Amino acid sequence: MSDQAHALQVTDLYKVYGKGCPECFSLTGPEHERNICPRCRSLVACHGISLNLFKGEILGIVGESGSGKTTLVRCLYFDQPVTSGAAYLDAYDGGRSNILAESSQQQRRIRNHFLGMVYQNPLMGIKPNFTAGGNVAEKLLTAEIYNYGFIRQRASELLSRTEVPLARMDDLPVNFSGGMQQRVQIAKALANNPNILLLDEITTGLDVSVQARVLDLIKEIQRDLGISMLVVSHDLAVIRMLADRTLVMKNGCIVESGLTDQILEDPHHAYTQLLVNSML
């Protein structure tokens, strides 16, 4: 992997909810078994996160609820501002500019042209009162694609690829099942041909059979399109199926990283060992 080009580099990303104090970072983290500062009661959601995502790779991030993994991807998608840190996207300015320090206008442009996001709750990523095709169209319009014929064709292609029946292209997702809503959200996230796809707990709340189809779909898309993906999950079975490499997060910090097979077969950190044992 070290010889591959980077799609994304993140360096020392911090996210603190609350006013913060000089002792926040020294009094929180896995060694203290907490991410809430005992002095000022601020929540340290991300504590100096650094990572590399290679082109064409699926990188998994696993950890329990509250570990900071969802906050990390939402910061990278500009849903939330970071407290400090840097991120460099190869597709934007050749990876020379810190996208986390760009203006809100530029961040919208980066999100609309280079990134896709699939949320745990599909209704965060789609508009339930837009048609399935209209949701895909919305993403294309934000990417400055206005040709109606192309938009309609692109929506048809993506909904077909994500196994949404074309007969329901003009139906409202509010009337769809959770699994089909998730597939519409994936189609929408792919509309702008993103360089990086961020996926946050995408199988949570879905039936087991539906989970399997969604995971198969993600693997198929990555194989066919070569999109770099950052996959967040509390479920090691999901990470095992999807991820080439895995980062393990606890209390806002990365406590272990490596090839997914190595981490699952020979975990070193006590917390990773606990996660692996709980899966067996």
BADRENDREN-380549 format. One record per residue (C-alpha): residue number from 1; x, y, z. Coordinates in steps of 0.2 Angstrom, whole numbers, plus 5000, padded with zeros to 4 digits. Layout:
// residues N
<site><num>NUM</num><X>X</X><Y>Y</Y><Z>Z</Z></site>
...
//
This chain:
// residues 280
<site><num>1</num><X>5000</X><Y>5000</Y><Z>5000</Z></site>
<site><num>2</num><X>5014</X><Y>5012</Y><Z>5003</Z></site>
<site><num>3</num><X>5018</X><Y>5014</Y><Z>4985</Z></site>
<site><num>4</num><X>5000</X><Y>5019</Y><Z>4981</Z></site>
<site><num>5</num><X>4995</X><Y>5037</Y><Z>4978</Z></site>
<site><num>6</num><X>4984</X><Y>5045</Y><Z>4992</Z></site>
<site><num>7</num><X>4966</X><Y>5050</Y><Z>4988</Z></site>
<site><num>8</num><X>4965</X><Y>5058</Y><Z>5005</Z></site>
<site><num>9</num><X>4977</X><Y>5063</Y><Z>5019</Z></site>
<site><num>10</num><X>4971</X><Y>5068</Y><Z>5036</Z></site>
<site><num>11</num><X>4983</X><Y>5075</Y><Z>5049</Z></site>
<site><num>12</num><X>4980</X><Y>5079</Y><Z>5068</Z></site>
<site><num>13</num><X>4961</X><Y>5082</Y><Z>5066</Z></site>
<site><num>14</num><X>4953</X><Y>5087</Y><Z>5083</Z></site>
<site><num>15</num><X>4935</X><Y>5090</Y><Z>5086</Z></site>
<site><num>16</num><X>4930</X><Y>5097</Y><Z>5103</Z></site>
<site><num>17</num><X>4911</X><Y>5100</Y><Z>5108</Z></site>
<site><num>18</num><X>4911</X><Y>5113</Y><Z>5121</Z></site>
<site><num>19</num><X>4922</X><Y>5128</Y><Z>5126</Z></site>
<site><num>20</num><X>4938</X><Y>5117</Y><Z>5129</Z></site>
<site><num>21</num><X>4952</X><Y>5120</Y><Z>5141</Z></site>
<site><num>22</num><X>4971</X><Y>5117</Y><Z>5141</Z></site>
<site><num>23</num><X>4969</X><Y>5101</Y><Z>5150</Z></site>
<site><num>24</num><X>4956</X><Y>5093</Y><Z>5138</Z></site>
<site><num>25</num><X>4969</X><Y>5083</Y><Z>5128</Z></site>
<site><num>26</num><X>4980</X><Y>5077</Y><Z>5142</Z></site>
<site><num>27</num><X>4965</X><Y>5071</Y><Z>5153</Z></site>
<site><num>28</num><X>4955</X><Y>5062</Y><Z>5139</Z></site>
<site><num>29</num><X>4958</X><Y>5047</Y><Z>5128</Z></site>
<site><num>30</num><X>4959</X><Y>5028</Y><Z>5130</Z></site>
<site><num>31</num><X>4972</X><Y>5028</Y><Z>5144</Z></site>
<site><num>32</num><X>4960</X><Y>5038</Y><Z>5154</Z></site>
<site><num>33</num><X>4944</X><Y>5028</Y><Z>5148</Z></site>
<site><num>34</num><X>4935</X><Y>5044</Y><Z>5144</Z></site>
<site><num>35</num><X>4933</X><Y>5057</Y><Z>5131</Z></site>
<site><num>36</num><X>4924</X><Y>5070</Y><Z>5142</Z></site>
<site><num>37</num><X>4936</X><Y>5082</Y><Z>5150</Z></site>
<site><num>38</num><X>4934</X><Y>5082</Y><Z>5170</Z></site>
<site><num>39</num><X>4939</X><Y>5100</Y><Z>5171</Z></site>
<site><num>40</num><X>4928</X><Y>5109</Y><Z>5158</Z></site>
<site><num>41</num><X>4916</X><Y>5095</Y><Z>5154</Z></site>
<site><num>42</num><X>4920</X><Y>5097</Y><Z>5135</Z></site>
<site><num>43</num><X>4918</X><Y>5082</Y><Z>5124</Z></site>
<site><num>44</num><X>4934</X><Y>5077</Y><Z>5114</Z></site>
<site><num>45</num><X>4926</X><Y>5068</Y><Z>5100</Z></site>
<site><num>46</num><X>4942</X><Y>5067</Y><Z>5089</Z></site>
<site><num>47</num><X>4959</X><Y>5067</Y><Z>5097</Z></site>
<site><num>48</num><X>4973</X><Y>5070</Y><Z>5084</Z></site>
<site><num>49</num><X>4967</X><Y>5059</Y><Z>5071</Z></site>
<site><num>50</num><X>4979</X><Y>5055</Y><Z>5056</Z></site>
<site><num>51</num><X>4976</X><Y>5043</Y><Z>5042</Z></site>
<site><num>52</num><X>4979</X><Y>5040</Y><Z>5024</Z></site>
<site><num>53</num><X>4966</X><Y>5033</Y><Z>5011</Z></site>
<site><num>54</num><X>4974</X><Y>5026</Y><Z>4996</Z></site>
<site><num>55</num><X>4966</X><Y>5027</Y><Z>4978</Z></site>
<site><num>56</num><X>4955</X><Y>5013</Y><Z>4975</Z></site>
<site><num>57</num><X>4955</X><Y>5007</Y><Z>4993</Z></site>
<site><num>58</num><X>4942</X><Y>5004</Y><Z>5006</Z></site>
<site><num>59</num><X>4948</X><Y>5009</Y><Z>5023</Z></site>
<site><num>60</num><X>4937</X><Y>5004</Y><Z>5038</Z></site>
<site><num>61</num><X>4935</X><Y>5013</Y><Z>5054</Z></site>
<site><num>62</num><X>4928</X><Y>5003</Y><Z>5068</Z></site>
<site><num>63</num><X>4924</X><Y>5007</Y><Z>5086</Z></site>
<site><num>64</num><X>4910</X><Y>5007</Y><Z>5099</Z></site>
<site><num>65</num><X>4897</X><Y>5020</Y><Z>5100</Z></site>
<site><num>66</num><X>4905</X><Y>5037</Y><Z>5106</Z></site>
<site><num>67</num><X>4922</X><Y>5032</Y><Z>5099</Z></site>
<site><num>68</num><X>4922</X><Y>5047</Y><Z>5087</Z></site>
<site><num>69</num><X>4921</X><Y>5038</Y><Z>5071</Z></site>
<site><num>70</num><X>4905</X><Y>5046</Y><Z>5065</Z></site>
<site><num>71</num><X>4911</X><Y>5063</Y><Z>5070</Z></site>
<site><num>72</num><X>4927</X><Y>5060</Y><Z>5059</Z></site>
<site><num>73</num><X>4917</X><Y>5057</Y><Z>5043</Z></site>
<site><num>74</num><X>4905</X><Y>5071</Y><Z>5046</Z></site>
<site><num>75</num><X>4920</X><Y>5083</Y><Z>5048</Z></site>
<site><num>76</num><X>4927</X><Y>5077</Y><Z>5032</Z></site>
<site><num>77</num><X>4911</X><Y>5080</Y><Z>5023</Z></site>
<site><num>78</num><X>4910</X><Y>5097</Y><Z>5031</Z></site>
<site><num>79</num><X>4894</X><Y>5093</Y><Z>5041</Z></site>
<site><num>80</num><X>4903</X><Y>5099</Y><Z>5056</Z></site>
<site><num>81</num><X>4918</X><Y>5111</Y><Z>5058</Z></site>
<site><num>82</num><X>4934</X><Y>5104</Y><Z>5065</Z></site>
<site><num>83</num><X>4943</X><Y>5112</Y><Z>5080</Z></site>
<site><num>84</num><X>4959</X><Y>5110</Y><Z>5072</Z></site>
<site><num>85</num><X>4968</X><Y>5099</Y><Z>5059</Z></site>
<site><num>86</num><X>4971</X><Y>5097</Y><Z>5041</Z></site>
<site><num>87</num><X>4965</X><Y>5086</Y><Z>5027</Z></site>
<site><num>88</num><X>4971</X><Y>5085</Y><Z>5009</Z></site>
<site><num>89</num><X>4961</X><Y>5078</Y><Z>4994</Z></site>
<site><num>90</num><X>4972</X><Y>5073</Y><Z>4979</Z></site>
<site><num>91</num><X>4957</X><Y>5078</Y><Z>4967</Z></site>
<site><num>92</num><X>4957</X><Y>5096</Y><Z>4974</Z></site>
<site><num>93</num><X>4971</X><Y>5107</Y><Z>4970</Z></site>
<site><num>94</num><X>4982</X><Y>5092</Y><Z>4968</Z></site>
<site><num>95</num><X>4982</X><Y>5089</Y><Z>4987</Z></site>
<site><num>96</num><X>4991</X><Y>5105</Y><Z>4991</Z></site>
<site><num>97</num><X>4977</X><Y>5114</Y><Z>5000</Z></site>
<site><num>98</num><X>4970</X><Y>5110</Y><Z>5017</Z></site>
<site><num>99</num><X>4951</X><Y>5107</Y><Z>5013</Z></site>
<site><num>100</num><X>4947</X><Y>5110</Y><Z>5032</Z></site>
<site><num>101</num><X>4953</X><Y>5128</Y><Z>5031</Z></site>
<site><num>102</num><X>4944</X><Y>5132</Y><Z>5015</Z></site>
<site><num>103</num><X>4930</X><Y>5144</Y><Z>5014</Z></site>
<site><num>104</num><X>4912</X><Y>5137</Y><Z>5016</Z></site>
<site><num>105</num><X>4909</X><Y>5141</Y><Z>4998</Z></site>
<site><num>106</num><X>4924</X><Y>5131</Y><Z>4993</Z></site>
<site><num>107</num><X>4919</X><Y>5117</Y><Z>5005</Z></site>
<site><num>108</num><X>4902</X><Y>5116</Y><Z>4996</Z></site>
<site><num>109</num><X>4911</X><Y>5115</Y><Z>4979</Z></site>
<site><num>110</num><X>4922</X><Y>5101</Y><Z>4986</Z></site>
<site><num>111</num><X>4908</X><Y>5091</Y><Z>4993</Z></site>
<site><num>112</num><X>4897</X><Y>5093</Y><Z>4977</Z></site>
<site><num>113</num><X>4911</X><Y>5089</Y><Z>4965</Z></site>
<site><num>114</num><X>4923</X><Y>5076</Y><Z>4974</Z></site>
<site><num>115</num><X>4914</X><Y>5068</Y><Z>4988</Z></site>
<site><num>116</num><X>4899</X><Y>5057</Y><Z>4991</Z></site>
<site><num>117</num><X>4891</X><Y>5053</Y><Z>5008</Z></site>
<site><num>118</num><X>4880</X><Y>5039</Y><Z>5014</Z></site>
<site><num>119</num><X>4872</X><Y>5041</Y><Z>5031</Z></site>
<site><num>120</num><X>4866</X><Y>5028</Y><Z>5043</Z></site>
<site><num>121</num><X>4849</X><Y>5036</Y><Z>5042</Z></site>
<site><num>122</num><X>4845</X><Y>5037</Y><Z>5024</Z></site>
<site><num>123</num><X>4833</X><Y>5051</Y><Z>5027</Z></site>
<site><num>124</num><X>4848</X><Y>5062</Y><Z>5031</Z></site>
<site><num>125</num><X>4855</X><Y>5059</Y><Z>5014</Z></site>
<site><num>126</num><X>4839</X><Y>5060</Y><Z>5003</Z></site>
<site><num>127</num><X>4824</X><Y>5071</Y><Z>5003</Z></site>
<site><num>128</num><X>4809</X><Y>5059</Y><Z>5006</Z></site>
<site><num>129</num><X>4797</X><Y>5071</Y><Z>4997</Z></site>
<site><num>130</num><X>4808</X><Y>5071</Y><Z>4981</Z></site>
<site><num>131</num><X>4806</X><Y>5057</Y><Z>4969</Z></site>
<site><num>132</num><X>4820</X><Y>5044</Y><Z>4968</Z></site>
<site><num>133</num><X>4826</X><Y>5051</Y><Z>4952</Z></site>
<site><num>134</num><X>4824</X><Y>5068</Y><Z>4959</Z></site>
<site><num>135</num><X>4836</X><Y>5065</Y><Z>4973</Z></site>
<site><num>136</num><X>4849</X><Y>5059</Y><Z>4960</Z></site>
<site><num>137</num><X>4845</X><Y>5075</Y><Z>4950</Z></site>
<site><num>138</num><X>4848</X><Y>5086</Y><Z>4965</Z></site>
<site><num>139</num><X>4866</X><Y>5080</Y><Z>4967</Z></site>
<site><num>140</num><X>4869</X><Y>5082</Y><Z>4949</Z></site>
<site><num>141</num><X>4862</X><Y>5100</Y><Z>4949</Z></site>
<site><num>142</num><X>4874</X><Y>5104</Y><Z>4964</Z></site>
<site><num>143</num><X>4888</X><Y>5098</Y><Z>4953</Z></site>
<site><num>144</num><X>4883</X><Y>5110</Y><Z>4940</Z></site>
<site><num>145</num><X>4876</X><Y>5097</Y><Z>4928</Z></site>
<site><num>146</num><X>4860</X><Y>5105</Y><Z>4920</Z></site>
<site><num>147</num><X>4856</X><Y>5095</Y><Z>4905</Z></site>
<site><num>148</num><X>4839</X><Y>5087</Y><Z>4908</Z></site>
<site><num>149</num><X>4842</X><Y>5072</Y><Z>4896</Z></site>
<site><num>150</num><X>4858</X><Y>5068</Y><Z>4904</Z></site>
<site><num>151</num><X>4851</X><Y>5069</Y><Z>4922</Z></site>
<site><num>152</num><X>4837</X><Y>5058</Y><Z>4918</Z></site>
<site><num>153</num><X>4848</X><Y>5045</Y><Z>4910</Z></site>
<site><num>154</num><X>4861</X><Y>5046</Y><Z>4924</Z></site>
<site><num>155</num><X>4847</X><Y>5044</Y><Z>4937</Z></site>
<site><num>156</num><X>4841</X><Y>5029</Y><Z>4927</Z></site>
<site><num>157</num><X>4858</X><Y>5021</Y><Z>4926</Z></site>
<site><num>158</num><X>4862</X><Y>5023</Y><Z>4945</Z></site>
<site><num>159</num><X>4845</X><Y>5018</Y><Z>4951</Z></site>
<site><num>160</num><X>4846</X><Y>5002</Y><Z>4940</Z></site>
<site><num>161</num><X>4864</X><Y>4999</Y><Z>4947</Z></site>
<site><num>162</num><X>4858</X><Y>5000</Y><Z>4965</Z></site>
<site><num>163</num><X>4843</X><Y>4989</Y><Z>4962</Z></site>
<site><num>164</num><X>4830</X><Y>5002</Y><Z>4963</Z></site>
<site><num>165</num><X>4816</X><Y>4996</Y><Z>4951</Z></site>
<site><num>166</num><X>4815</X><Y>5009</Y><Z>4937</Z></site>
<site><num>167</num><X>4796</X><Y>5008</Y><Z>4938</Z></site>
<site><num>168</num><X>4798</X><Y>5017</Y><Z>4955</Z></site>
<site><num>169</num><X>4810</X><Y>5030</Y><Z>4948</Z></site>
<site><num>170</num><X>4796</X><Y>5043</Y><Z>4950</Z></site>
<site><num>171</num><X>4790</X><Y>5037</Y><Z>4967</Z></site>
<site><num>172</num><X>4793</X><Y>5046</Y><Z>4983</Z></site>
<site><num>173</num><X>4806</X><Y>5037</Y><Z>4995</Z></site>
<site><num>174</num><X>4795</X><Y>5041</Y><Z>5009</Z></site>
<site><num>175</num><X>4785</X><Y>5026</Y><Z>5003</Z></site>
<site><num>176</num><X>4800</X><Y>5015</Y><Z>5001</Z></site>
<site><num>177</num><X>4807</X><Y>5002</Y><Z>5013</Z></site>
<site><num>178</num><X>4823</X><Y>5006</Y><Z>5023</Z></site>
<site><num>179</num><X>4833</X><Y>4995</Y><Z>5012</Z></site>
<site><num>180</num><X>4827</X><Y>5004</Y><Z>4996</Z></site>
<site><num>181</num><X>4829</X><Y>5021</Y><Z>5004</Z></site>
<site><num>182</num><X>4847</X><Y>5016</Y><Z>5007</Z></site>
<site><num>183</num><X>4850</X><Y>5011</Y><Z>4989</Z></site>
<site><num>184</num><X>4842</X><Y>5028</Y><Z>4983</Z></site>
<site><num>185</num><X>4854</X><Y>5036</Y><Z>4995</Z></site>
<site><num>186</num><X>4869</X><Y>5027</Y><Z>4987</Z></site>
<site><num>187</num><X>4863</X><Y>5031</Y><Z>4970</Z></site>
<site><num>188</num><X>4863</X><Y>5049</Y><Z>4974</Z></site>
<site><num>189</num><X>4880</X><Y>5049</Y><Z>4982</Z></site>
<site><num>190</num><X>4887</X><Y>5041</Y><Z>4966</Z></site>
<site><num>191</num><X>4879</X><Y>5054</Y><Z>4955</Z></site>
<site><num>192</num><X>4894</X><Y>5066</Y><Z>4954</Z></site>
<site><num>193</num><X>4907</X><Y>5052</Y><Z>4951</Z></site>
<site><num>194</num><X>4915</X><Y>5056</Y><Z>4968</Z></site>
<site><num>195</num><X>4933</X><Y>5052</Y><Z>4971</Z></site>
<site><num>196</num><X>4929</X><Y>5047</Y><Z>4989</Z></site>
<site><num>197</num><X>4914</X><Y>5039</Y><Z>4996</Z></site>
<site><num>198</num><X>4911</X><Y>5041</Y><Z>5015</Z></site>
<site><num>199</num><X>4899</X><Y>5028</Y><Z>5022</Z></site>
<site><num>200</num><X>4893</X><Y>5029</Y><Z>5040</Z></site>
<site><num>201</num><X>4885</X><Y>5014</Y><Z>5048</Z></site>
<site><num>202</num><X>4875</X><Y>5010</Y><Z>5032</Z></site>
<site><num>203</num><X>4869</X><Y>4993</Y><Z>5037</Z></site>
<site><num>204</num><X>4862</X><Y>4998</Y><Z>5055</Z></site>
<site><num>205</num><X>4844</X><Y>4995</Y><Z>5057</Z></site>
<site><num>206</num><X>4842</X><Y>4984</Y><Z>5041</Z></site>
<site><num>207</num><X>4836</X><Y>4966</Y><Z>5041</Z></site>
<site><num>208</num><X>4851</X><Y>4954</Y><Z>5039</Z></site>
<site><num>209</num><X>4846</X><Y>4949</Y><Z>5021</Z></site>
<site><num>210</num><X>4845</X><Y>4967</Y><Z>5016</Z></site>
<site><num>211</num><X>4862</X><Y>4971</Y><Z>5025</Z></site>
<site><num>212</num><X>4870</X><Y>4957</Y><Z>5014</Z></site>
<site><num>213</num><X>4863</X><Y>4965</Y><Z>4998</Z></site>
<site><num>214</num><X>4869</X><Y>4982</Y><Z>5002</Z></site>
<site><num>215</num><X>4886</X><Y>4976</Y><Z>5007</Z></site>
<site><num>216</num><X>4887</X><Y>4966</Y><Z>4990</Z></site>
<site><num>217</num><X>4882</X><Y>4982</Y><Z>4981</Z></site>
<site><num>218</num><X>4896</X><Y>4992</Y><Z>4989</Z></site>
<site><num>219</num><X>4909</X><Y>4979</Y><Z>4985</Z></site>
<site><num>220</num><X>4903</X><Y>4979</Y><Z>4967</Z></site>
<site><num>221</num><X>4903</X><Y>4997</Y><Z>4965</Z></site>
<site><num>222</num><X>4921</X><Y>4999</Y><Z>4972</Z></site>
<site><num>223</num><X>4927</X><Y>4985</Y><Z>4961</Z></site>
<site><num>224</num><X>4918</X><Y>4992</Y><Z>4945</Z></site>
<site><num>225</num><X>4922</X><Y>5010</Y><Z>4948</Z></site>
<site><num>226</num><X>4938</X><Y>5010</Y><Z>4959</Z></site>
<site><num>227</num><X>4931</X><Y>5023</Y><Z>4971</Z></site>
<site><num>228</num><X>4941</X><Y>5026</Y><Z>4987</Z></site>
<site><num>229</num><X>4930</X><Y>5023</Y><Z>5002</Z></site>
<site><num>230</num><X>4930</X><Y>5027</Y><Z>5020</Z></site>
<site><num>231</num><X>4918</X><Y>5014</Y><Z>5029</Z></site>
<site><num>232</num><X>4913</X><Y>5018</Y><Z>5047</Z></site>
<site><num>233</num><X>4905</X><Y>5004</Y><Z>5057</Z></site>
<site><num>234</num><X>4903</X><Y>4997</Y><Z>5075</Z></site>
<site><num>235</num><X>4902</X><Y>4979</Y><Z>5067</Z></site>
<site><num>236</num><X>4918</X><Y>4970</Y><Z>5063</Z></site>
<site><num>237</num><X>4908</X><Y>4958</Y><Z>5051</Z></site>
<site><num>238</num><X>4905</X><Y>4973</Y><Z>5040</Z></site>
<site><num>239</num><X>4923</X><Y>4979</Y><Z>5041</Z></site>
<site><num>240</num><X>4929</X><Y>4961</Y><Z>5037</Z></site>
<site><num>241</num><X>4919</X><Y>4960</Y><Z>5022</Z></site>
<site><num>242</num><X>4923</X><Y>4977</Y><Z>5015</Z></site>
<site><num>243</num><X>4939</X><Y>4984</Y><Z>5021</Z></site>
<site><num>244</num><X>4957</X><Y>4982</Y><Z>5015</Z></site>
<site><num>245</num><X>4964</X><Y>4991</Y><Z>5030</Z></site>
<site><num>246</num><X>4956</X><Y>4995</Y><Z>5047</Z></site>
<site><num>247</num><X>4958</X><Y>5008</Y><Z>5060</Z></site>
<site><num>248</num><X>4951</X><Y>5005</Y><Z>5077</Z></site>
<site><num>249</num><X>4945</X><Y>5020</Y><Z>5087</Z></site>
<site><num>250</num><X>4942</X><Y>5022</Y><Z>5106</Z></site>
<site><num>251</num><X>4938</X><Y>5038</Y><Z>5116</Z></site>
<site><num>252</num><X>4942</X><Y>5049</Y><Z>5101</Z></site>
<site><num>253</num><X>4959</X><Y>5041</Y><Z>5097</Z></site>
<site><num>254</num><X>4965</X><Y>5028</Y><Z>5085</Z></site>
<site><num>255</num><X>4972</X><Y>5014</Y><Z>5095</Z></site>
<site><num>256</num><X>4977</X><Y>5001</Y><Z>5082</Z></site>
<site><num>257</num><X>4978</X><Y>5001</Y><Z>5063</Z></site>
<site><num>258</num><X>4984</X><Y>4988</Y><Z>5050</Z></site>
<site><num>259</num><X>4978</X><Y>4976</Y><Z>5037</Z></site>
<site><num>260</num><X>4960</X><Y>4970</Y><Z>5041</Z></site>
<site><num>261</num><X>4965</X><Y>4952</Y><Z>5041</Z></site>
<site><num>262</num><X>4980</X><Y>4955</Y><Z>5053</Z></site>
<site><num>263</num><X>4969</X><Y>4965</Y><Z>5065</Z></site>
<site><num>264</num><X>4956</X><Y>4952</Y><Z>5065</Z></site>
<site><num>265</num><X>4968</X><Y>4937</Y><Z>5067</Z></site>
<site><num>266</num><X>4981</X><Y>4945</Y><Z>5078</Z></site>
<site><num>267</num><X>4974</X><Y>4960</Y><Z>5087</Z></site>
<site><num>268</num><X>4987</X><Y>4969</Y><Z>5098</Z></site>
<site><num>269</num><X>4978</X><Y>4982</Y><Z>5108</Z></site>
<site><num>270</num><X>4967</X><Y>4976</Y><Z>5122</Z></site>
<site><num>271</num><X>4952</X><Y>4985</Y><Z>5116</Z></site>
<site><num>272</num><X>4954</X><Y>4978</Y><Z>5098</Z></site>
<site><num>273</num><X>4955</X><Y>4960</Y><Z>5107</Z></site>
<site><num>274</num><X>4939</X><Y>4964</Y><Z>5116</Z></site>
<site><num>275</num><X>4930</X><Y>4969</Y><Z>5099</Z></site>
<site><num>276</num><X>4937</X><Y>4953</Y><Z>5090</Z></site>
<site><num>277</num><X>4932</X><Y>4942</Y><Z>5104</Z></site>
<site><num>278</num><X>4915</X><Y>4949</Y><Z>5105</Z></site>
<site><num>279</num><X>4912</X><Y>4944</Y><Z>5087</Z></site>
<site><num>280</num><X>4917</X><Y>4926</Y><Z>5089</Z></site>
//
